[in-house]
Structures are given as C-alpha cells and as structure tokens.
Amino acid sequence: MKKIIFFIILIYSCKVNSETFIEGKHYIKLPHRIKNATTITEYFSFNCRYCYQLKKELNLYSNLNNNVKINSYHLEFFKNKQEKILTHMWSIAKLIHAEKKIILPIFEFVNKKKNEINFKTIKKIFIKKTKISNKEYDKLWKSYSVLNAISENKKQKKKVYLSYVPQIIINGKYLILTESLNTDSIKNFILEYTNIIKYLIKK
C-alpha cells in the first residue's frame, strides 16, 4: 500500500514540475529590468484582505529555499495617515529584520480594527512582538535609514506601474499575473502560485 501511495505522489510531483507557464498568460516580462532587485520583490498592502489571506497561506519564507532573498514593499493606495504609519512601521521591521515576527500580527489587527490604526496601537504590537524597547522604536522611527527606506518605498509603485496588490516580481524582470492562476480553491491557487515562482526563479 505504501508503495502505491508513493507512486501516486511521484506521478503527481512530476506533473507539477513539468507544468508549463506561458509568457503573456501567466506572467509578463517587464520592459525594463529593475536594477539591484532581489530574487523576489513582493508588493502588498496591510489594507488588502487578499494580501492577508495570501500571506497566511503561501508563507514564502518557508516554502522556498533559504538562499532566496525576498524584499517586500508596503504600497499606499489610499494615501491616508494610517497607511503612512504602516509603511513607516514596515520600514523599521525591514531594517531590523523583524518582518516574520510582525507581518501577521499587524495584518490581523488591521483587518479586525481598521478604525484603531494609529501610531500608538501599531507601536504597541511592534514592541510586543519584537521585544525592542520603547526608546529604540522611537529612535528608529526618526532615523535616517528608515526615512530613506520610506522614500524608496514611495518610488516602487511608479517604478513598476502596479495597479493592484498582491504582486510579485521575480529577478527584477518577471511579473506574475495572479488573475491567470487556478482559483477553484485556495489550495490550488497556492500550489500553482508557488510553482510559477519556482519556475521563474530558475528561468
């Protein structure tokens, strides 16, 4: 019985690995390659419930090789004070490499209590999850490195002409067309999404 199950898994794995993704249908090649881009450049918004669901289910950090570098940008579509606070906080998280610790807690808070997003509430969650001090957070908030990161964050939307999130660009030149992927179920979508990411990394 075990041999049969293994054989079925092997056939299925071969099918997944041999899956062909078509340029223009599943992804497009950007007219200009993004200079100095990491292997994966991810664009999201804490206000996007699809980004939240994808982050919970896909978990790029665990599904890919540890050598794959990911750079995530928080985009502001509404350009309000709340989004600016979230971008500022995310820039601090990236600077101290705390992305994994705070992204889901912040997503959960934003999606449940949108009206309570302010400097104090976000700071409280950040400190609780990262264990940094109140003084250190305030220092980072005003630091040149964080302000410079925020400036770069603002340029990203114009640089790649993004009109919606979530979006992922591979190797600075391939933009995945998420609307083309299998949406019959979240499981199928995540499987296909993971496979196209791996496919484009090797391309």
Secondary structure, DSSP 8 states (H G I E B T S, - for coil): -HHHHHHHHHHHHHHHHT----BTTTEEE-SS--TT--SEEEEE-TT-HHHHHHHHHH-HHHHS-TT--EEEEE--SS--HHHHHHHHHHHHHHHTT-HHHHHHHHHHHHHH-GGG-SHHHHHHHHHHHH---HHHHHHHHH-HHHHHHHHHHHHHHHHHT--SSSEEEETTTEEE-GGGS--S-HHHHHHHHHHHHHHHHH-
